[in-house]
Amino acid sequence: MVEWQNPKTDWAVNPKNPVPEDFNRIEGNIDFLKSDIETKKGVIVAAINDMNQPAEVTNTHAELADKIRDISNDATAVVGDVESGKTFYSAGAKKTGTLALSGTAGTGDVLSGKTFYNTALKTKRTGNMPNRGAVVLTPGTSNKAIVAGYHSGQGYVKGDANLVAGNIVSGKSIFGVAGSVNVGKKWGSGTVAATKPAEGGCLLSVRSLVFRPSFIWVEFAVDRIVRWAAPGLSPGFNTAWNTMYLYMWGYSGSDKADVKTDISITLYSNGFDIHFTGFTYPGAIAKWIAFE
């Protein structure tokens, strides 16, 4: 290939008659330019082909220009597919993306070990939300917290076939099921040994009830009987039963002695004390029955 020679560019100010050397230089430079242009055109053609647009060296420069414009015609992205502010080419034109990265999830919102992106396209994050799997809760008397984390959907709260109205006392409800059972008044019974308190007399003390009694019947094994009912709560009993007295019947053959002794009764939320002030009978066993 002929090498490029610097041309004479001062013909107007420094004219001379051309000589063969001048013509050879001019012809050589023309040949050089032709060869150089074809070589560089071939590089352009190769690049166009690399971009999946068929091109030949024999194509005119105008044709090659059209092929260059067609390079982006097969692009499928639109502005909404490209990150906002980033540019790309499509259909022969330079375009700017409008896709806004507006994710609000944090690592605690994504399952542990799973990765995600939110507002930074090139920043991959890893979640740390704990995997709770299938949690089974058993109801109790207080609320049970559902701990934060991922739940598989297979967890549940235990049910019980006995949770029906017929198993719940009327006036109470369990987990929204209103009871229908009328259990009436509570009652209790038992035996108690009499003791002698410091102030004298005889004391019966019971603390095993789950209610405050309103009616009490006490019977000693030796036929001494005490009966007591809270005044006004037992109108069906005679007046004597609504007083704070102990009536004792003592049997000796065919004789019957009616002895009255003062008593004091103290009621508690779980029982009662009966203090007989007129006699002492420590160790005696008394049977009792009490009603709410």
LUMRO-666991 format. One record per residue (C-alpha): x, y, z; residue number from 1; residue in three letters. Coordinates in steps of 0.05 Angstrom, whole numbers, plus 32768, in hexadecimal, padded with zeros to 4 digits. Example, Ala and Ser with C-alpha at 12.3 -4.5 7.8 and 13.67 -1.06 7.14 Angstrom:
REM LUMRO-666991
+------+------+------+-----+------+
|    X |    Y |    Z | seq | type |
+------+------+------+-----+------+
| 80F6 | 7FA6 | 809C |   1 |  Ala |
| 8111 | 7FEB | 808F |   2 |  Ser |
+------+------+------+-----+------+
***
This chain:
REM LUMRO-666991
+------+------+------+-----+------+
|    X |    Y |    Z | seq | type |
+------+------+------+-----+------+
| 8000 | 8000 | 8000 |   1 |  Met |
| 801A | 8045 | 7FED |   2 |  Val |
| 802B | 8070 | 8029 |   3 |  Glu |
| 800C | 80B3 | 8033 |   4 |  Trp |
| 8036 | 80EF | 801D |   5 |  Gln |
| 802A | 8135 | 8035 |   6 |  Asn |
| 8009 | 815D | 7FFD |   7 |  Pro |
| 801F | 81A0 | 7FE3 |   8 |  Lys |
| 7FEA | 81D1 | 7FFC |   9 |  Thr |
| 800A | 8214 | 7FE7 |  10 |  Asp |
| 7FFF | 8213 | 7F9B |  11 |  Trp |
| 7FDE | 8256 | 7F9C |  12 |  Ala |
| 8014 | 827B | 7FC1 |  13 |  Val |
| 804E | 8252 | 7FA9 |  14 |  Asn |
| 803D | 823B | 7F63 |  15 |  Pro |
| 8069 | 8210 | 7F39 |  16 |  Lys |
| 8064 | 81E4 | 7EFD |  17 |  Asn |
| 804E | 819D | 7F12 |  18 |  Pro |
| 8082 | 8167 | 7F08 |  19 |  Val |
| 8078 | 811C | 7F06 |  20 |  Pro |
| 8087 | 8118 | 7F51 |  21 |  Glu |
| 804C | 8144 | 7F60 |  22 |  Asp |
| 801E | 8119 | 7F37 |  23 |  Phe |
| 8039 | 80D9 | 7F56 |  24 |  Asn |
| 802E | 80F6 | 7F9C |  25 |  Arg |
| 7FE7 | 810A | 7F8B |  26 |  Ile |
| 7FD6 | 80C7 | 7F6B |  27 |  Glu |
| 7FF6 | 80A2 | 7FA5 |  28 |  Gly |
| 7FCF | 80C7 | 7FD9 |  29 |  Asn |
| 7F8E | 80BA | 7FB3 |  30 |  Ile |
| 7F9E | 8070 | 7FB1 |  31 |  Asp |
| 7FB0 | 8072 | 7FFB |  32 |  Phe |
| 7F6E | 8093 | 800D |  33 |  Leu |
| 7F46 | 8061 | 7FE4 |  34 |  Lys |
| 7F68 | 8026 | 8005 |  35 |  Ser |
| 7F63 | 8045 | 804B |  36 |  Asp |
| 7F19 | 8054 | 8043 |  37 |  Ile |
| 7F0A | 800E | 802B |  38 |  Glu |
| 7F30 | 7FF1 | 8066 |  39 |  Thr |
| 7F0B | 801B | 8099 |  40 |  Lys |
| 7EC9 | 800F | 8075 |  41 |  Lys |
| 7ED6 | 7FC4 | 807E |  42 |  Gly |
| 7EDE | 7FCE | 80C9 |  43 |  Val |
| 7E9C | 7FF3 | 80CC |  44 |  Ile |
| 7E7A | 7FBC | 80A3 |  45 |  Val |
| 7E95 | 7F87 | 80D2 |  46 |  Ala |
| 7E7B | 7FAD | 810E |  47 |  Ala |
| 7E36 | 7FB4 | 80EE |  48 |  Ile |
| 7E35 | 7F69 | 80E2 |  49 |  Asn |
| 7E48 | 7F5D | 812A |  50 |  Asp |
| 7E09 | 7F82 | 813D |  51 |  Met |
| 7DDE | 7F50 | 8116 |  52 |  Asn |
| 7DD4 | 7F7F | 80DA |  53 |  Gln |
| 7DEC | 7F62 | 8098 |  54 |  Pro |
| 7E1C | 7F91 | 8074 |  55 |  Ala |
| 7E4F | 7F8C | 803B |  56 |  Glu |
| 7E8B | 7FB5 | 8028 |  57 |  Val |
| 7E69 | 7FC2 | 7FE6 |  58 |  Thr |
| 7E31 | 7FE7 | 800A |  59 |  Asn |
| 7E32 | 8031 | 8001 |  60 |  Thr |
| 7E40 | 805D | 803C |  61 |  His |
| 7DF8 | 8073 | 803C |  62 |  Ala |
| 7DE2 | 802A | 803F |  63 |  Glu |
| 7E11 | 801D | 8078 |  64 |  Leu |
| 7DF6 | 8059 | 809D |  65 |  Ala |
| 7DAF | 803D | 8098 |  66 |  Asp |
| 7DC8 | 7FFA | 80B1 |  67 |  Lys |
| 7DE8 | 801C | 80ED |  68 |  Ile |
| 7DA5 | 803D | 80FD |  69 |  Arg |
| 7D83 | 7FF9 | 80F8 |  70 |  Asp |
| 7DB0 | 7FDA | 812D |  71 |  Ile |
| 7D80 | 7FED | 8166 |  72 |  Ser |
| 7D40 | 7FDC | 8140 |  73 |  Asn |
| 7D3D | 7F97 | 815F |  74 |  Asp |
| 7D43 | 7FB2 | 81A6 |  75 |  Ala |
| 7D06 | 7F9D | 81D0 |  76 |  Thr |
| 7D0F | 7FCB | 820C |  77 |  Ala |
| 7CE3 | 8008 | 8216 |  78 |  Val |
| 7CEF | 8043 | 8243 |  79 |  Val |
| 7CC8 | 8022 | 827C |  80 |  Gly |
| 7CF7 | 7FE7 | 827B |  81 |  Asp |
| 7D36 | 800F | 8287 |  82 |  Val |
| 7D4C | 802F | 82C8 |  83 |  Glu |
| 7D38 | 8077 | 82CF |  84 |  Ser |
| 7D6F | 80A6 | 82B5 |  85 |  Gly |
| 7D93 | 806F | 828E |  86 |  Lys |
| 7D96 | 8073 | 8242 |  87 |  Thr |
| 7D90 | 803F | 820B |  88 |  Phe |
| 7D84 | 803A | 81C1 |  89 |  Tyr |
| 7D46 | 801F | 81A0 |  90 |  Ser |
| 7D29 | 8028 | 815A |  91 |  Ala |
| 7D65 | 8052 | 8146 |  92 |  Gly |
| 7D5C | 8084 | 817E |  93 |  Ala |
| 7D7C | 8091 | 81C1 |  94 |  Lys |
| 7D4A | 808C | 81F9 |  95 |  Lys |
| 7D49 | 8096 | 8245 |  96 |  Thr |
| 7D2C | 8063 | 8275 |  97 |  Gly |
| 7CF4 | 8075 | 82A5 |  98 |  Thr |
| 7CF2 | 8036 | 82D2 |  99 |  Leu |
| 7CF2 | 804E | 831A | 100 |  Ala |
| 7D10 | 801E | 834E | 101 |  Leu |
| 7CE0 | 802A | 8388 | 102 |  Ser |
| 7CE5 | 7FEA | 83B1 | 103 |  Gly |
| 7CD8 | 7FF4 | 83FC | 104 |  Thr |
| 7CEA | 7FAE | 8415 | 105 |  Ala |
| 7D21 | 7FA8 | 8449 | 106 |  Gly |
| 7D49 | 7F6B | 845B | 107 |  Thr |
| 7D19 | 7F5C | 8493 | 108 |  Gly |
| 7CDF | 7F58 | 8461 | 109 |  Asp |
| 7CFF | 7F21 | 8437 | 110 |  Val |
| 7D08 | 7ED8 | 844C | 111 |  Leu |
| 7D4C | 7EC7 | 8467 | 112 |  Ser |
| 7D7B | 7EB0 | 8430 | 113 |  Gly |
| 7D52 | 7ECE | 83F7 | 114 |  Lys |
| 7D6F | 7F07 | 83CF | 115 |  Thr |
| 7D4E | 7F45 | 83B2 | 116 |  Phe |
| 7D59 | 7F8B | 8395 | 117 |  Tyr |
| 7D32 | 7FC9 | 83A8 | 118 |  Asn |
| 7D49 | 8010 | 8398 | 119 |  Thr |
| 7D90 | 8000 | 8382 | 120 |  Ala |
| 7D91 | 7FD8 | 8341 | 121 |  Leu |
| 7DD7 | 7FBD | 834C | 122 |  Lys |
| 7DD2 | 7FB0 | 8397 | 123 |  Thr |
| 7DBB | 7F6A | 83A8 | 124 |  Lys |
| 7DA0 | 7F62 | 83EE | 125 |  Arg |
| 7D94 | 7F23 | 8418 | 126 |  Thr |
| 7D57 | 7F1C | 8444 | 127 |  Gly |
| 7D5A | 7F09 | 848D | 128 |  Asn |
| 7D11 | 7EFC | 849E | 129 |  Met |
| 7D0F | 7EBC | 84C9 | 130 |  Pro |
| 7CEA | 7E80 | 84AD | 131 |  Asn |
| 7CB7 | 7E6A | 84E1 | 132 |  Arg |
| 7C9B | 7E31 | 84B8 | 133 |  Gly |
| 7C5A | 7E14 | 84D2 | 134 |  Ala |
| 7C4B | 7E30 | 8517 | 135 |  Val |
| 7C16 | 7E0D | 8541 | 136 |  Val |
| 7BF6 | 7E36 | 8579 | 137 |  Leu |
| 7BD0 | 7E19 | 85B4 | 138 |  Thr |
| 7B9D | 7E49 | 85D2 | 139 |  Pro |
| 7BA4 | 7E5A | 861B | 140 |  Gly |
| 7B8D | 7E8D | 864E | 141 |  Thr |
| 7BB7 | 7EC5 | 8631 | 142 |  Ser |
| 7BC8 | 7EDF | 85EC | 143 |  Asn |
| 7C00 | 7EBC | 85C6 | 144 |  Lys |
| 7C2B | 7EE6 | 8599 | 145 |  Ala |
| 7C34 | 7ED3 | 8550 | 146 |  Ile |
| 7C7E | 7EE0 | 8548 | 147 |  Val |
| 7C96 | 7F08 | 850C | 148 |  Ala |
| 7CB2 | 7EE2 | 84D1 | 149 |  Gly |
| 7C9E | 7EB7 | 8496 | 150 |  Tyr |
| 7C67 | 7E85 | 84A2 | 151 |  His |
| 7C5C | 7E4C | 8470 | 152 |  Ser |
| 7C11 | 7E4E | 8474 | 153 |  Gly |
| 7C0E | 7E08 | 8493 | 154 |  Gln |
| 7C0B | 7E22 | 84DA | 155 |  Gly |
| 7BCA | 7E24 | 8502 | 156 |  Tyr |
| 7BA9 | 7E31 | 8545 | 157 |  Val |
| 7B94 | 7DF1 | 8566 | 158 |  Lys |
| 7B49 | 7DE4 | 856C | 159 |  Gly |
| 7B24 | 7DB9 | 859F | 160 |  Asp |
| 7AE3 | 7D93 | 8592 | 161 |  Ala |
| 7ACF | 7DA1 | 85DA | 162 |  Asn |
| 7ACA | 7DEC | 85CD | 163 |  Leu |
| 7A7E | 7DEC | 85C9 | 164 |  Val |
| 7A49 | 7E12 | 85EF | 165 |  Ala |
| 7A34 | 7DD4 | 8616 | 166 |  Gly |
| 7A78 | 7DD0 | 8637 | 167 |  Asn |
| 7A7A | 7E19 | 864E | 168 |  Ile |
| 7A57 | 7E38 | 8689 | 169 |  Val |
| 7A1E | 7E67 | 8677 | 170 |  Ser |
| 7A35 | 7EAF | 867B | 171 |  Gly |
| 7A7D | 7E9D | 8667 | 172 |  Lys |
| 7A9B | 7E99 | 8622 | 173 |  Ser |
| 7ADB | 7E78 | 8608 | 174 |  Ile |
| 7AF8 | 7E92 | 85C6 | 175 |  Phe |
| 7AB5 | 7EAF | 85B3 | 176 |  Gly |
| 7A8C | 7E71 | 85C4 | 177 |  Val |
| 7A56 | 7E84 | 85F7 | 178 |  Ala |
| 7A47 | 7E50 | 862C | 179 |  Gly |
| 7A02 | 7E32 | 8636 | 180 |  Ser |
| 7A0D | 7E06 | 8674 | 181 |  Val |
| 79E7 | 7E1B | 86B3 | 182 |  Asn |
| 7A0E | 7DFD | 86EC | 183 |  Val |
| 79E3 | 7E1C | 8724 | 184 |  Gly |
| 7A01 | 7E2D | 8767 | 185 |  Lys |
| 7A44 | 7E13 | 877D | 186 |  Lys |
| 7A47 | 7DE7 | 87BB | 187 |  Trp |
| 7A79 | 7DC1 | 87E4 | 188 |  Gly |
| 7A7A | 7D90 | 881E | 189 |  Ser |
| 7AAB | 7D6E | 884D | 190 |  Gly |
| 7AC0 | 7D63 | 8894 | 191 |  Thr |
| 7AE7 | 7D8F | 88C4 | 192 |  Val |
| 7B04 | 7D85 | 8909 | 193 |  Ala |
| 7AF0 | 7DB8 | 893E | 194 |  Ala |
| 7B28 | 7DE0 | 8960 | 195 |  Thr |
| 7B2A | 7E0A | 899E | 196 |  Lys |
| 7B3D | 7E52 | 898E | 197 |  Pro |
| 7B63 | 7E7F | 89BF | 198 |  Ala |
| 7B24 | 7EA6 | 89CF | 199 |  Glu |
| 7B01 | 7E65 | 89E4 | 200 |  Gly |
| 7AC6 | 7E40 | 89C9 | 201 |  Gly |
| 7AC9 | 7E12 | 898D | 202 |  Cys |
| 7ADF | 7E23 | 8945 | 203 |  Leu |
| 7AD0 | 7E02 | 8902 | 204 |  Leu |
| 7AFA | 7E1F | 88CA | 205 |  Ser |
| 7AF3 | 7E0D | 887F | 206 |  Val |
| 7B1C | 7E2C | 8846 | 207 |  Arg |
| 7B13 | 7DF9 | 880E | 208 |  Ser |
| 7ADA | 7E1A | 87E8 | 209 |  Leu |
| 7ADE | 7E3E | 87A6 | 210 |  Val |
| 7AA5 | 7E6D | 87B7 | 211 |  Phe |
| 7A89 | 7E97 | 87F0 | 212 |  Arg |
| 7A52 | 7E6F | 8811 | 213 |  Pro |
| 7A0C | 7E89 | 8821 | 214 |  Ser |
| 79F0 | 7E4A | 8842 | 215 |  Phe |
| 7A15 | 7E1A | 8871 | 216 |  Ile |
| 79FE | 7DDA | 8894 | 217 |  Trp |
| 7A2B | 7DBD | 88CA | 218 |  Val |
| 7A1E | 7D7C | 88EF | 219 |  Glu |
| 7A47 | 7D5D | 8927 | 220 |  Phe |
| 7A4B | 7D12 | 892D | 221 |  Ala |
| 7A2C | 7D15 | 8973 | 222 |  Val |
| 79EA | 7D31 | 895B | 223 |  Asp |
| 79FA | 7D7A | 8966 | 224 |  Arg |
| 79E4 | 7DA2 | 892B | 225 |  Ile |
| 79F2 | 7DE9 | 8914 | 226 |  Val |
| 79CB | 7E08 | 88DB | 227 |  Arg |
| 79D8 | 7E4D | 88BE | 228 |  Trp |
| 79C1 | 7E74 | 8881 | 229 |  Ala |
| 79D1 | 7EBB | 886E | 230 |  Ala |
| 7995 | 7EE6 | 8883 | 231 |  Pro |
| 7968 | 7EF7 | 8848 | 232 |  Gly |
| 7989 | 7EC4 | 8819 | 233 |  Leu |
| 7961 | 7E88 | 8830 | 234 |  Ser |
| 7919 | 7E9E | 8839 | 235 |  Pro |
| 7900 | 7E56 | 8837 | 236 |  Gly |
| 791F | 7E46 | 887A | 237 |  Phe |
| 7901 | 7E58 | 88BD | 238 |  Asn |
| 7917 | 7E94 | 88E5 | 239 |  Thr |
| 7945 | 7E6B | 8913 | 240 |  Ala |
| 7970 | 7E57 | 88D7 | 241 |  Trp |
| 797C | 7EA0 | 88C7 | 242 |  Asn |
| 7999 | 7EB1 | 890B | 243 |  Thr |
| 79DE | 7EAB | 8926 | 244 |  Met |
| 79CF | 7E74 | 8958 | 245 |  Tyr |
| 79E1 | 7E2C | 8961 | 246 |  Leu |
| 79A8 | 7DFE | 8974 | 247 |  Tyr |
| 79C0 | 7DBD | 8992 | 248 |  Met |
| 7996 | 7D80 | 89A0 | 249 |  Trp |
| 79B4 | 7D51 | 89D2 | 250 |  Gly |
| 7995 | 7D0C | 89D9 | 251 |  Tyr |
| 7997 | 7CE4 | 8A19 | 252 |  Ser |
| 7966 | 7CAC | 8A19 | 253 |  Gly |
| 7923 | 7CCB | 8A0B | 254 |  Ser |
| 7937 | 7D10 | 8A24 | 255 |  Asp |
| 7944 | 7D48 | 89F4 | 256 |  Lys |
| 796A | 7D86 | 8A08 | 257 |  Ala |
| 7964 | 7DC5 | 89DD | 258 |  Asp |
| 79A3 | 7DEE | 89E8 | 259 |  Val |
| 79B0 | 7E30 | 89C5 | 260 |  Lys |
| 79F6 | 7E4D | 89C1 | 261 |  Thr |
| 7A11 | 7E8B | 89A0 | 262 |  Asp |
| 7A3B | 7E83 | 8961 | 263 |  Ile |
| 7A60 | 7EB2 | 8933 | 264 |  Ser |
| 7A69 | 7EA3 | 88E9 | 265 |  Ile |
| 7A9C | 7EC4 | 88BC | 266 |  Thr |
| 7A97 | 7EB9 | 8871 | 267 |  Leu |
| 7AD1 | 7EB9 | 8840 | 268 |  Tyr |
| 7AD9 | 7EB4 | 87F5 | 269 |  Ser |
| 7AF1 | 7E6C | 87FF | 270 |  Asn |
| 7ACF | 7E54 | 883E | 271 |  Gly |
| 7AB6 | 7E66 | 8884 | 272 |  Phe |
| 7AC5 | 7E67 | 88CF | 273 |  Asp |
| 7A8F | 7E52 | 8902 | 274 |  Ile |
| 7AA0 | 7E65 | 894A | 275 |  His |
| 7A76 | 7E46 | 8980 | 276 |  Phe |
| 7A7C | 7E72 | 89BE | 277 |  Thr |
| 7A51 | 7E4A | 89EE | 278 |  Gly |
| 7A75 | 7E08 | 89F0 | 279 |  Phe |
| 7AB8 | 7DE7 | 89E3 | 280 |  Thr |
| 7ABD | 7DA9 | 89B9 | 281 |  Tyr |
| 7B04 | 7DA3 | 899D | 282 |  Pro |
| 7B15 | 7D68 | 8970 | 283 |  Gly |
| 7ACD | 7D5A | 895F | 284 |  Ala |
| 7AC1 | 7D49 | 8916 | 285 |  Ile |
| 7A8A | 7D70 | 88F3 | 286 |  Ala |
| 7A6C | 7D64 | 88AF | 287 |  Lys |
| 7A5B | 7DA1 | 8886 | 288 |  Trp |
| 7A3B | 7DB4 | 8845 | 289 |  Ile |
| 7A3C | 7DFB | 8828 | 290 |  Ala |
| 7A19 | 7E1C | 87ED | 291 |  Phe |
| 7A2B | 7E5A | 87C5 | 292 |  Glu |
+------+------+------+-----+------+
***
